Amino acid sequence: MLARIQLSDDEVQRLTGQLDAIVDNIAKVSEVATPDVVATSHPIPLNNVFRPDVVGVTLTRDEVLQNAPDQADGRFRVTAILGEER
């Protein structure tokens, strides 16, 4: 029932033309997508853009927890979710 979309006659006419264009383009891709063409996820090779991991200045546990609304045993204490109260 949810998949039924009410369309006017004008919308049906316009969308039919658009659907025809989509089907034609899929057919064109199918013509060139032969087994000897390697599948790619990106048309241009990508290089690794990550920076190296370098240890920097870090906060102490006390500094991290100083503004926490609730804490226990040196950790943030948060409300249990999914009924898993401990």
Distance bins in CASP14 RR format, pairs under 12 A and 6 or more apart:
PFRMAT RR
TARGET T0000
AUTHOR 0000-0000-0000
RMODE 2
METHOD distances of the structure
MODEL  1
5 11 0 0 0 0 1 0 0 0 0 0 0
5 12 0 0 0 0 0 1 0 0 0 0 0
5 15 0 0 0 0 1 0 0 0 0 0 0
6 12 0 0 0 0 0 1 0 0 0 0 0
7 13 0 0 0 0 1 0 0 0 0 0 0
7 14 0 0 0 0 1 0 0 0 0 0 0
7 15 1 0 0 1 0 0 0 0 0 0 0
7 16 0 0 0 0 0 1 0 0 0 0 0
8 14 0 0 0 0 1 0 0 0 0 0 0
8 15 0 0 0 0 0 1 0 0 0 0 0
9 15 0 0 0 0 0 1 0 0 0 0 0
9 16 0 0 0 0 0 1 0 0 0 0 0
10 16 0 0 0 0 0 1 0 0 0 0 0
11 17 0 0 0 0 0 1 0 0 0 0 0
11 18 0 0 0 0 0 1 0 0 0 0 0
11 19 0 0 0 0 0 1 0 0 0 0 0
12 18 0 0 0 0 0 1 0 0 0 0 0
12 19 0 0 0 0 0 1 0 0 0 0 0
13 19 0 0 0 0 0 1 0 0 0 0 0
13 20 0 0 0 0 0 1 0 0 0 0 0
14 20 0 0 0 0 0 1 0 0 0 0 0
14 21 0 0 0 0 0 1 0 0 0 0 0
15 21 0 0 0 0 0 1 0 0 0 0 0
15 22 0 0 0 0 0 1 0 0 0 0 0
16 22 0 0 0 0 0 1 0 0 0 0 0
16 23 0 0 0 0 0 1 0 0 0 0 0
17 23 0 0 0 0 1 0 0 0 0 0 0
17 24 0 0 0 0 1 0 0 0 0 0 0
18 24 0 0 0 0 0 1 0 0 0 0 0
18 25 0 0 0 0 0 1 0 0 0 0 0
19 25 0 0 0 0 0 1 0 0 0 0 0
19 26 0 0 0 0 0 1 0 0 0 0 0
20 26 0 0 0 0 0 1 0 0 0 0 0
20 27 0 0 0 0 0 1 0 0 0 0 0
21 27 0 0 0 0 0 1 0 0 0 0 0
21 28 0 0 0 0 0 1 0 0 0 0 0
22 28 0 0 0 0 0 1 0 0 0 0 0
22 29 0 0 0 0 0 1 0 0 0 0 0
23 29 0 0 0 0 0 1 0 0 0 0 0
23 30 0 0 0 0 0 1 0 0 0 0 0
24 30 0 0 0 0 0 1 0 0 0 0 0
24 31 0 0 0 0 0 1 0 0 0 0 0
25 31 0 0 0 0 0 1 0 0 0 0 0
25 32 0 0 0 0 0 1 0 0 0 0 0
26 32 0 0 0 0 0 1 0 0 0 0 0
26 33 0 0 0 0 1 0 0 0 0 0 0
27 33 0 0 0 0 0 1 0 0 0 0 0
29 37 0 0 0 0 0 1 0 0 0 0 0
30 37 0 0 0 0 0 1 0 0 0 0 0
31 37 0 0 0 0 0 1 0 0 0 0 0
33 39 0 0 0 0 1 0 0 0 0 0 0
33 40 0 0 0 0 0 1 0 0 0 0 0
40 46 0 0 0 0 0 1 0 0 0 0 0
57 63 0 0 0 0 0 1 0 0 0 0 0
58 64 0 0 0 0 1 0 0 0 0 0 0
59 65 0 0 0 0 1 0 0 0 0 0 0
59 66 0 0 0 0 1 0 0 0 0 0 0
59 67 0 0 0 0 0 1 0 0 0 0 0
60 66 0 0 0 0 1 0 0 0 0 0 0
60 74 0 0 0 0 0 1 0 0 0 0 0
61 68 0 0 0 0 0 1 0 0 0 0 0
61 71 0 0 0 0 1 0 0 0 0 0 0
61 73 0 0 0 0 0 1 0 0 0 0 0
61 74 1 0 0 1 0 0 0 0 0 0 0
61 75 0 0 0 0 1 0 0 0 0 0 0
61 76 0 0 0 0 0 1 0 0 0 0 0
62 68 0 0 0 0 0 1 0 0 0 0 0
62 71 0 0 0 0 0 1 0 0 0 0 0
62 74 0 0 0 0 1 0 0 0 0 0 0
64 71 0 0 0 0 1 0 0 0 0 0 0
64 74 0 0 0 0 1 0 0 0 0 0 0
64 75 0 0 0 0 1 0 0 0 0 0 0
64 76 0 0 0 0 1 0 0 0 0 0 0
65 71 1 0 1 0 0 0 0 0 0 0 0
65 72 0 0 0 0 1 0 0 0 0 0 0
65 73 0 0 0 0 0 1 0 0 0 0 0
65 74 1 0 0 1 0 0 0 0 0 0 0
65 75 1 0 0 1 0 0 0 0 0 0 0
65 76 1 0 0 1 0 0 0 0 0 0 0
65 77 0 0 0 0 1 0 0 0 0 0 0
66 74 0 0 0 0 0 1 0 0 0 0 0
66 76 0 0 0 0 0 1 0 0 0 0 0
67 76 0 0 0 0 0 1 0 0 0 0 0
68 74 0 0 0 0 1 0 0 0 0 0 0
68 75 0 0 0 0 1 0 0 0 0 0 0
68 76 1 0 1 0 0 0 0 0 0 0 0
68 77 1 0 0 1 0 0 0 0 0 0 0
68 78 0 0 0 0 1 0 0 0 0 0 0
69 76 0 0 0 0 1 0 0 0 0 0 0
69 77 0 0 0 0 1 0 0 0 0 0 0
69 78 0 0 0 0 1 0 0 0 0 0 0
69 79 0 0 0 0 0 1 0 0 0 0 0
70 76 1 0 0 1 0 0 0 0 0 0 0
70 77 1 0 1 0 0 0 0 0 0 0 0
70 78 1 0 0 1 0 0 0 0 0 0 0
70 79 0 0 0 0 1 0 0 0 0 0 0
71 77 1 0 1 0 0 0 0 0 0 0 0
71 78 0 0 0 0 1 0 0 0 0 0 0
72 78 0 0 0 0 0 1 0 0 0 0 0
72 86 0 0 0 0 0 1 0 0 0 0 0
77 86 0 0 0 0 0 1 0 0 0 0 0
78 84 0 0 0 0 0 1 0 0 0 0 0
78 85 0 0 0 0 0 1 0 0 0 0 0
78 86 0 0 0 0 0 1 0 0 0 0 0
79 85 0 0 0 0 1 0 0 0 0 0 0
79 86 0 0 0 0 0 1 0 0 0 0 0
80 86 1 0 0 1 0 0 0 0 0 0 0
END
